[in-house]
């Protein structure tokens, strides 16, 4: 093609320029968007395709990484601490209960729940784990599999008598891998969950071992009385989602890149440490011996060659008596005459190692839902302000995980346990079991309280709590929840010790000092005396 044709086209006229357009996905001059291919399909299909591989990778890297194992433990500690504290909030006003009777009923519920939940033989179908341990396992499942699965069972009187236990309500935490991956549109089955015409789960199909044979069995989501029998908890991304997926799936690439970076850096450093040595020798090369041969066959040439030969033989004999030892057991060596050993400085890791490593670890910490400092155990450069902001941004993540994943596991067990105690008469209820069954949701409403909110300065946090109480923007139960304790238990313990001190003729530590509430306030230091470290 001629040059003019290229410029003006075959017709001799200038080719039309592309019309500028504005819109989504408008690429840059580098055409970077065109290098990233993508497809769009239903998110639940994405989960179904990648679920097993994602779960396998998550389990593998957690089992082989002390840092990730510690990160999962940190998730459990942040979310539930030692245990989730039960806070019953029944609405009994329409059932003939006054405030005092309601308080007594709540106190009885708490006592019975505590005794049952901390007795593995009573609460666990297998008799191995307590209810708080079940929650810990559920949170581990949530990280690895993206979901947790709990089945409720009821043990007959004959079985209870055989084990020497009293309660029939039993928890059975099942690994999500038992939930089959089968899908059948005709049955309403999708990835192991059977749905009705409205898309509500009606059964869960599990693959169970029975006398060594794999058997698929459906477990009803609700029994004939409307009680929930299966707790399948996960964090959905789309309204059509049926199953969850590992929380680490978005960070697999970053973790493997970080692991490769560290492995290569360590190996390169070891190689440079062992072999970064230079041996300088004055021994002649092959060209030197060829030059000696060129001296000829004269008497002087023969004599010179003989002298050089004797000299080099002596040097080689001396070198054979020495060695260069480098390894786990280094030795001080005697080198041959004219040799010199230099140790070279290693250049690994380079200046870019830490920035790249920190960037990859930030992505991992964000995917897991913990702070970067907790993930790396590196608090270098942290200040009071940065620590407070870090805690403020992560606390909603922790409370959300507690309400979405941990609390439903405990709530379903609590509902079944209270149902059994009222049905058997262990806990008296006005109107009997019929009145309870008709008002089940009102009676069983409860919240679950986790550990204290992390704080960078306990004194400043305590002053802030006092200020909120005095100006009327908070209540004792709200402040108790902030520090991870139950307001009712705090009140009962304060009342007990107050009366005990007074009965022994001692001043109560809970008495207000004379002079009014202002004397109870801790004086705040002036800003001019002490400046906050920001």
C-alpha positions as CSV (number, residue, x, y, z in Angstrom):
1,X,0.0,0.0,0.0
2,X,1.3,3.5,-0.9
3,X,2.0,6.1,1.7
4,X,-0.8,8.4,0.5
5,X,-3.2,5.5,0.6
6,X,-2.3,4.8,4.2
7,X,-2.8,8.4,5.2
8,X,-5.9,9.4,3.2
9,X,-7.3,5.9,2.4
10,X,-7.7,4.3,-1.0
11,X,-10.0,6.9,-2.2
12,X,-7.6,9.7,-1.6
13,X,-9.7,11.2,1.2
14,X,-8.8,11.3,4.9
15,X,-10.1,8.4,7.0
16,X,-12.9,9.5,9.5
17,X,-11.6,9.9,13.1
18,X,-13.3,7.9,15.8
19,X,-16.0,9.8,17.6
20,X,-15.2,10.4,21.3
21,X,-17.6,8.6,23.7
22,X,-18.1,8.7,27.4
23,X,-19.3,5.7,29.4
24,X,-18.4,2.8,31.7
25,X,-15.4,0.7,30.8
26,X,-13.8,3.3,28.6
27,X,-10.3,2.1,28.2
28,X,-7.1,4.1,28.5
29,X,-4.4,4.5,25.9
30,X,-2.6,1.5,27.5
31,X,-5.6,-0.7,26.7
32,X,-5.3,-2.2,30.2
33,X,-9.0,-3.1,30.4
34,X,-8.8,-5.2,27.3
35,X,-6.2,-7.4,29.0
36,X,-8.6,-8.4,31.8
37,X,-11.2,-10.9,30.6
38,X,-14.4,-11.5,32.6
39,X,-17.7,-13.2,32.5
40,X,-20.9,-12.6,34.4
41,X,-23.1,-15.3,35.9
42,X,-25.3,-15.9,39.0
43,X,-23.2,-15.6,42.2
44,X,-24.6,-18.9,43.6
45,X,-23.3,-20.6,40.5
46,X,-19.9,-19.1,41.1
47,X,-20.0,-20.5,44.7
48,X,-21.1,-23.9,43.5
49,X,-18.3,-24.2,41.0
50,X,-15.5,-23.0,43.3
51,X,-16.7,-24.2,46.7
52,X,-14.7,-27.4,47.1
53,X,-11.5,-26.1,45.7
54,X,-11.7,-22.9,47.8
55,X,-12.4,-25.0,51.0
56,X,-9.5,-27.3,50.2
57,X,-7.1,-24.4,49.6
58,X,-8.2,-22.6,52.7
59,X,-7.8,-25.6,54.9
60,X,-4.4,-26.4,53.4
61,X,-2.9,-22.9,54.0
62,X,-4.3,-22.6,57.5
63,X,-3.0,-26.0,58.5
64,X,0.5,-25.0,57.2
65,X,0.7,-21.4,58.3
66,X,1.3,-20.4,61.9
67,X,0.3,-16.8,61.0
68,X,-3.1,-17.8,59.5
69,X,-3.8,-20.2,62.4
70,X,-3.2,-17.4,64.8
71,X,-5.3,-15.1,62.7
72,X,-8.2,-17.5,63.0
73,X,-7.7,-17.7,66.8
74,X,-7.8,-13.9,66.8
75,X,-11.1,-13.9,65.0
76,X,-12.6,-16.2,67.7
77,X,-11.1,-14.1,70.5
78,X,-12.5,-10.8,69.0
79,X,-15.9,-12.3,68.2
80,X,-16.8,-14.3,71.3
81,X,-13.9,-14.1,73.8
82,X,-14.4,-16.9,76.3
83,X,-18.2,-17.3,75.6
84,X,-21.2,-15.4,74.4
85,X,-23.1,-14.2,77.4
86,X,-26.9,-14.8,77.3
87,X,-29.1,-11.7,77.7
88,X,-32.8,-12.9,77.7
89,X,-35.3,-10.1,76.7
90,X,-38.7,-11.8,76.9
91,X,-41.9,-9.8,76.5
92,X,-44.2,-11.2,79.2
93,X,-46.4,-8.2,79.8
94,X,-49.3,-9.8,78.0
95,X,-48.9,-13.1,79.9
96,X,-49.6,-11.9,83.4
97,X,-46.0,-11.2,84.5
98,X,-45.1,-8.0,86.4
99,X,-41.6,-6.5,86.4
100,X,-40.4,-8.5,89.4
101,X,-41.7,-11.8,88.1
102,X,-40.1,-11.1,84.7
103,X,-36.7,-10.5,86.4
104,X,-37.0,-13.7,88.4
105,X,-37.9,-15.6,85.2
106,X,-34.8,-14.1,83.4
107,X,-32.6,-15.0,86.3
108,X,-33.8,-18.6,86.2
109,X,-33.2,-18.8,82.5
110,X,-29.7,-17.6,82.8
111,X,-28.9,-20.0,85.6
112,X,-30.3,-23.0,83.8
113,X,-28.6,-22.1,80.5
114,X,-25.2,-21.6,82.1
115,X,-25.3,-25.1,83.8
116,X,-26.4,-26.8,80.5
117,X,-24.1,-24.9,78.1
118,X,-21.0,-25.6,80.1
119,X,-21.7,-29.3,80.5
120,X,-20.5,-31.2,77.4
121,X,-22.4,-34.4,78.3
122,X,-25.6,-32.5,78.6
123,X,-25.4,-30.1,75.6
124,X,-23.5,-32.1,73.0
125,X,-24.9,-35.1,71.2
126,X,-21.5,-36.7,71.2
127,X,-20.8,-35.6,74.7
128,X,-17.4,-34.0,73.8
129,X,-17.7,-30.2,73.5
130,X,-19.4,-27.5,75.5
131,X,-21.6,-24.9,73.8
132,X,-18.9,-22.2,73.7
133,X,-16.6,-24.7,72.1
134,X,-19.2,-25.4,69.4
135,X,-19.3,-21.6,68.6
136,X,-15.5,-21.7,68.3
137,X,-15.7,-24.5,65.8
138,X,-18.5,-22.7,63.9
139,X,-16.3,-19.7,63.5
140,X,-13.4,-21.8,62.2
141,X,-15.9,-23.4,59.7
142,X,-17.0,-19.9,58.6
143,X,-13.4,-18.9,57.8
144,X,-12.5,-22.2,56.0
145,X,-15.9,-23.1,54.4
146,X,-17.7,-19.8,54.5
147,X,-20.6,-21.4,56.5
148,X,-21.5,-23.4,59.6
149,X,-24.1,-26.1,60.0
150,X,-25.7,-27.1,63.3
151,X,-28.4,-29.8,63.7
152,X,-30.6,-30.1,66.8
153,X,-31.6,-33.5,68.2
154,X,-33.6,-34.8,71.1
155,X,-32.4,-37.8,73.1
156,X,-35.0,-40.2,74.4
157,X,-35.4,-41.0,78.1
158,X,-33.9,-44.5,77.7
159,X,-30.8,-43.0,76.1
160,X,-30.5,-40.4,78.8
161,X,-30.8,-43.0,81.5
162,X,-28.0,-45.0,79.8
163,X,-25.6,-42.0,79.9
164,X,-26.7,-40.7,83.3
165,X,-27.9,-37.3,82.0
166,X,-31.1,-35.3,82.4
167,X,-31.6,-33.1,79.4
168,X,-32.8,-34.3,76.0
169,X,-31.9,-31.3,73.9
170,X,-28.6,-31.9,72.1
171,X,-26.5,-29.9,69.7
172,X,-24.8,-31.6,66.7
173,X,-22.3,-29.4,64.9
174,X,-21.7,-30.9,61.4
175,X,-18.9,-30.1,59.0
176,X,-20.2,-28.3,55.9
177,X,-18.5,-30.9,53.7
178,X,-21.2,-33.3,54.7
179,X,-23.8,-31.1,52.9
180,X,-23.9,-32.5,49.4
181,X,-23.1,-30.6,46.2
182,X,-26.1,-32.1,44.3
183,X,-28.3,-29.8,42.3
184,X,-31.7,-30.7,40.7
185,X,-34.1,-28.0,39.5
186,X,-36.9,-30.6,39.4
187,X,-36.6,-31.3,43.2
188,X,-35.9,-27.7,44.1
189,X,-32.5,-28.9,45.2
190,X,-29.5,-26.6,44.9
191,X,-26.1,-27.5,46.3
192,X,-27.6,-29.7,48.9
193,X,-30.4,-27.4,50.1
194,X,-34.0,-28.3,49.2
195,X,-36.3,-25.3,48.6
196,X,-40.0,-24.9,48.2
197,X,-41.8,-22.9,45.5
198,X,-41.1,-19.6,47.3
199,X,-37.4,-20.4,47.6
200,X,-37.5,-21.1,51.3
201,X,-35.3,-23.9,52.6
202,X,-37.3,-27.0,53.7
203,X,-34.5,-29.6,54.1
204,X,-30.8,-30.1,54.0
205,X,-29.4,-33.2,52.3
206,X,-26.4,-34.6,54.1
207,X,-24.1,-37.5,53.2
208,X,-23.7,-39.6,56.3
209,X,-21.8,-42.8,57.1
210,X,-24.0,-45.7,58.2
211,X,-22.2,-49.0,59.0
212,X,-19.4,-47.9,56.6
213,X,-21.8,-47.0,53.8
214,X,-22.3,-43.5,52.5
215,X,-26.0,-42.6,52.8
216,X,-27.7,-39.4,51.7
217,X,-30.4,-38.3,54.1
218,X,-32.6,-35.2,54.2
219,X,-32.9,-33.2,57.5
220,X,-36.0,-31.0,57.8
221,X,-35.3,-27.3,58.4
222,X,-38.4,-27.1,60.7
223,X,-40.3,-29.8,62.6
224,X,-44.1,-30.1,62.7
225,X,-44.4,-27.6,65.6
226,X,-42.5,-24.9,63.7
227,X,-39.3,-25.3,65.7
228,X,-36.1,-24.7,63.7
229,X,-34.1,-27.9,63.5
230,X,-31.1,-26.8,61.3
231,X,-29.0,-23.7,61.7
232,X,-27.2,-23.0,58.4
233,X,-25.4,-19.7,58.8
234,X,-23.3,-17.9,56.2
235,X,-22.6,-14.4,55.0
236,X,-24.5,-14.0,51.7
237,X,-23.3,-11.7,48.9
238,X,-26.4,-12.0,46.7
239,X,-30.1,-12.5,47.5
240,X,-30.1,-15.8,45.6
241,X,-27.1,-17.3,47.5
242,X,-27.7,-20.8,48.9
243,X,-24.3,-21.6,50.4
244,X,-21.3,-19.5,51.7
245,X,-17.7,-19.7,50.5
246,X,-14.4,-19.4,52.4
247,X,-13.6,-15.9,53.6
248,X,-10.0,-16.4,52.4
249,X,-11.0,-17.0,48.8
250,X,-10.4,-13.4,47.8
251,X,-7.0,-13.4,49.3
252,X,-5.6,-16.8,48.1
253,X,-3.5,-15.1,45.4
254,X,-2.1,-12.5,47.8
255,X,-1.2,-15.1,50.4
256,X,0.5,-17.4,47.9
257,X,2.4,-14.5,46.5
258,X,3.6,-13.5,50.0
259,X,4.5,-17.1,50.8
260,X,6.5,-17.4,47.6
261,X,8.2,-14.0,48.2
262,X,9.3,-15.1,51.7
263,X,10.5,-18.5,50.5
264,X,12.5,-17.1,47.6
265,X,14.0,-14.4,49.8
266,X,15.0,-16.9,52.5
267,X,16.5,-19.4,49.9
268,X,18.4,-16.6,48.1
269,X,19.7,-15.3,51.4
270,X,20.9,-18.7,52.5
271,X,22.7,-19.3,49.1
272,X,24.4,-15.9,49.3
273,X,25.4,-16.5,52.9
274,X,27.0,-19.8,52.1
275,X,28.5,-19.1,48.7
276,X,29.2,-15.3,48.8
277,X,32.9,-15.9,49.0
278,X,35.7,-15.1,46.5
279,X,38.9,-17.1,46.4
280,X,41.8,-15.2,44.9
281,X,44.6,-17.5,43.7
282,X,47.9,-16.9,41.9
283,X,47.9,-20.3,40.4
284,X,48.6,-20.3,36.7
285,X,46.0,-21.0,34.1
286,X,46.3,-23.4,31.2
287,X,47.7,-20.6,29.0
288,X,50.6,-20.3,31.4
289,X,51.6,-23.9,31.0
290,X,51.2,-23.6,27.2
291,X,53.7,-20.7,27.3
292,X,56.2,-22.8,29.2
293,X,56.0,-25.4,26.4
294,X,56.8,-22.8,23.9
295,X,60.3,-22.2,25.5
296,X,61.7,-24.8,23.3
297,X,64.0,-27.9,23.8
298,X,67.1,-25.9,24.7
299,X,69.1,-26.6,27.8
300,X,67.9,-23.3,29.4
301,X,64.3,-24.0,28.4
302,X,64.3,-27.5,29.9
303,X,65.9,-26.2,33.1
304,X,63.3,-23.4,33.4
305,X,60.4,-25.7,32.8
306,X,61.8,-28.1,35.4
307,X,62.1,-25.4,38.0
308,X,58.5,-24.1,37.4
309,X,57.3,-27.7,37.6
310,X,59.0,-28.3,41.0
311,X,57.6,-25.0,42.3
312,X,54.0,-25.7,41.3
313,X,54.3,-29.2,42.7
314,X,55.4,-27.9,46.0
315,X,52.5,-25.3,46.0
316,X,50.0,-28.0,45.2
317,X,51.3,-30.3,47.9
318,X,50.9,-27.5,50.4
319,X,47.4,-26.7,49.1
320,X,46.3,-30.3,49.5
321,X,47.0,-30.1,53.3
322,X,44.5,-27.2,53.7
323,X,40.7,-26.9,53.0
324,X,37.9,-24.3,52.8
325,X,35.1,-25.4,55.1
326,X,31.8,-23.5,54.8
327,X,28.6,-24.9,56.3
328,X,26.9,-25.5,59.6
329,X,30.3,-26.2,61.2
330,X,32.7,-23.6,59.7
331,X,36.5,-24.0,60.2
332,X,39.4,-21.6,60.1
333,X,41.3,-22.7,57.0
334,X,45.0,-22.4,56.0
335,X,45.1,-21.4,52.4
336,X,47.8,-22.2,49.9
337,X,50.5,-19.7,49.3
338,X,49.4,-16.8,47.3
339,X,45.7,-17.4,47.9
340,X,43.2,-15.0,49.6
341,X,39.6,-15.7,50.8
342,X,37.2,-12.7,50.8
343,X,33.7,-12.8,52.4
344,X,31.1,-10.8,50.4
345,X,28.1,-9.0,51.9
346,X,24.7,-10.5,51.1
347,X,22.2,-8.3,49.2
348,X,19.0,-10.2,50.3
349,X,16.5,-9.0,51.2
350,X,16.4,-6.0,49.0
351,X,14.9,-2.6,49.9
352,X,11.6,-3.5,48.2
353,X,10.9,-6.6,50.3
354,X,9.2,-5.0,53.2
355,X,6.9,-2.7,51.2
356,X,5.7,-5.6,49.0
357,X,5.4,-7.9,52.0
358,X,3.4,-5.4,54.0
359,X,1.0,-4.7,51.1
360,X,0.2,-8.4,50.6
361,X,-0.3,-8.9,54.4
362,X,-2.7,-5.9,54.5
363,X,-4.9,-7.7,51.9
364,X,-4.9,-10.9,53.9
365,X,-5.9,-9.1,57.2
366,X,-8.7,-7.2,55.4
367,X,-10.1,-10.4,54.0
368,X,-10.1,-12.2,57.3
369,X,-11.5,-9.2,59.2
370,X,-8.8,-8.4,61.8
371,X,-6.4,-5.6,62.1
372,X,-3.0,-5.6,60.3
373,X,-1.2,-5.3,63.6
374,X,-3.1,-8.4,65.0
375,X,-2.3,-10.3,61.8
376,X,1.4,-9.4,61.6
377,X,2.0,-8.8,65.4
378,X,3.9,-5.7,64.3
379,X,3.0,-2.5,66.2
380,X,5.8,-0.4,64.8
381,X,4.7,3.1,64.1
382,X,1.4,2.7,65.9
383,X,0.1,5.8,67.8
384,X,-2.8,6.4,70.1
385,X,-4.9,7.9,67.4
386,X,-4.1,5.3,64.8
387,X,-4.9,2.5,67.3
388,X,-8.3,4.1,68.2
389,X,-9.2,4.5,64.5
390,X,-8.2,0.9,63.8
391,X,-10.4,-0.3,66.7
392,X,-13.3,1.9,65.7
393,X,-13.3,0.6,62.1
394,X,-13.0,-3.0,63.0
395,X,-15.4,-3.1,65.9
396,X,-18.5,-3.1,63.6
397,X,-16.9,-5.9,61.6
398,X,-16.6,-7.9,64.8
399,X,-20.1,-7.2,66.1
400,X,-21.5,-8.0,62.6
401,X,-19.7,-11.4,62.6
402,X,-21.0,-12.1,66.1
403,X,-24.6,-11.3,65.2
404,X,-24.6,-13.1,61.8
405,X,-22.5,-16.2,62.5
406,X,-21.9,-16.9,66.2
407,X,-25.2,-15.8,67.8
408,X,-27.5,-17.9,65.6
409,X,-25.7,-21.0,66.7
410,X,-26.3,-20.3,70.3
411,X,-29.8,-18.9,69.8
412,X,-31.2,-22.1,68.2
413,X,-29.7,-24.2,71.1
414,X,-31.2,-21.7,73.6
415,X,-34.6,-21.9,72.1
416,X,-34.7,-25.7,72.1
417,X,-33.4,-25.9,75.7
418,X,-36.0,-23.4,77.0
419,X,-38.7,-25.3,75.1
420,X,-37.7,-28.5,76.8
421,X,-37.5,-27.0,80.3
422,X,-41.0,-25.4,80.1
423,X,-42.4,-28.5,78.5
424,X,-41.1,-30.7,81.2
425,X,-42.0,-28.3,84.0
426,X,-38.4,-27.6,85.0
427,X,-39.2,-23.9,84.6
428,X,-42.7,-22.9,85.7
429,X,-44.6,-20.8,83.2
430,X,-48.0,-19.1,83.6
431,X,-50.5,-20.7,81.3
432,X,-48.4,-23.8,80.9
433,X,-46.7,-25.0,77.7
434,X,-49.7,-24.1,75.6
435,X,-49.3,-20.4,76.5
436,X,-45.6,-20.6,75.8
437,X,-46.1,-22.3,72.4
438,X,-48.6,-19.6,71.4
439,X,-46.1,-16.8,72.3
440,X,-42.8,-18.6,71.5
441,X,-41.1,-15.7,69.7
442,X,-41.9,-13.2,72.5
443,X,-40.6,-15.5,75.2
444,X,-37.5,-16.7,73.5
445,X,-36.2,-13.3,72.3
446,X,-32.6,-12.8,73.5
447,X,-29.4,-11.1,72.6
448,X,-25.8,-12.4,72.9
449,X,-23.0,-10.3,74.3
450,X,-19.4,-10.7,73.4
451,X,-16.1,-9.5,74.8
452,X,-15.1,-6.0,75.7
453,X,-14.5,-3.5,72.9
454,X,-10.7,-3.0,72.4
455,X,-9.5,0.3,73.8
456,X,-6.1,2.1,73.6
457,X,-6.5,3.8,76.9
458,X,-8.7,2.3,79.7
459,X,-8.7,5.5,81.7
460,X,-9.9,7.7,78.9
461,X,-12.6,5.1,77.9
462,X,-13.8,5.0,81.5
463,X,-14.1,8.8,81.6
464,X,-16.0,8.8,78.4
465,X,-18.4,6.2,79.8
466,X,-19.0,8.3,82.9
467,X,-19.6,11.4,80.8
468,X,-22.2,9.5,78.7
469,X,-24.1,8.3,81.8
470,X,-24.1,11.8,83.3
471,X,-25.4,13.6,80.2
472,X,-28.1,11.0,79.6
473,X,-26.9,9.6,76.3
474,X,-26.2,6.1,77.6
475,X,-27.5,3.5,80.1
476,X,-25.7,1.0,82.5
477,X,-26.6,-1.9,80.3
478,X,-25.1,-0.2,77.2
479,X,-21.9,0.6,79.0
480,X,-21.6,-2.9,80.5
481,X,-22.0,-4.3,77.0
482,X,-19.0,-2.2,75.9
483,X,-16.8,-3.9,78.5
484,X,-18.2,-7.4,77.9
485,X,-20.2,-7.9,81.1
486,X,-23.9,-8.5,81.8
487,X,-25.6,-5.5,83.4
488,X,-27.9,-7.8,85.4
489,X,-25.0,-9.8,86.9
490,X,-23.2,-6.5,87.7
491,X,-26.2,-5.3,89.5
492,X,-26.7,-8.5,91.5
493,X,-23.0,-8.6,92.5
494,X,-23.0,-5.0,93.5
495,X,-26.1,-5.5,95.6
496,X,-24.6,-8.6,97.3
497,X,-21.3,-6.9,98.2
498,X,-23.0,-3.7,99.2
499,X,-25.3,-5.5,101.7
500,X,-22.4,-7.7,103.0
501,X,-20.1,-4.7,103.7
502,X,-22.9,-2.9,105.5
503,X,-23.9,-6.0,107.5
504,X,-20.3,-6.2,108.8
505,X,-20.2,-2.6,109.8
506,X,-17.8,-1.6,107.0
507,X,-18.3,1.3,104.6
508,X,-19.6,0.1,101.2
509,X,-17.2,0.7,98.3
510,X,-20.3,1.6,96.2
511,X,-21.4,4.5,98.4
512,X,-21.2,7.9,96.8
513,X,-18.8,10.3,98.5
514,X,-20.3,13.3,100.4
515,X,-20.8,16.4,98.3
516,X,-22.9,15.1,95.4
517,X,-22.1,13.5,92.1
518,X,-19.5,16.1,91.1
519,X,-17.2,14.8,93.8
520,X,-17.3,11.3,92.1
521,X,-15.9,12.5,88.9
522,X,-12.3,11.9,88.1
523,X,-10.6,15.3,87.4
524,X,-9.5,15.6,83.8
525,X,-6.0,16.9,83.3
526,X,-5.8,20.2,81.4
527,X,-4.8,20.0,77.8
528,X,-1.9,22.4,78.5
529,X,-0.3,20.0,81.0
530,X,-0.6,16.9,78.9
531,X,-1.0,16.7,75.2
532,X,-2.5,13.6,73.7
533,X,0.0,11.6,71.7
534,X,-1.3,11.6,68.2
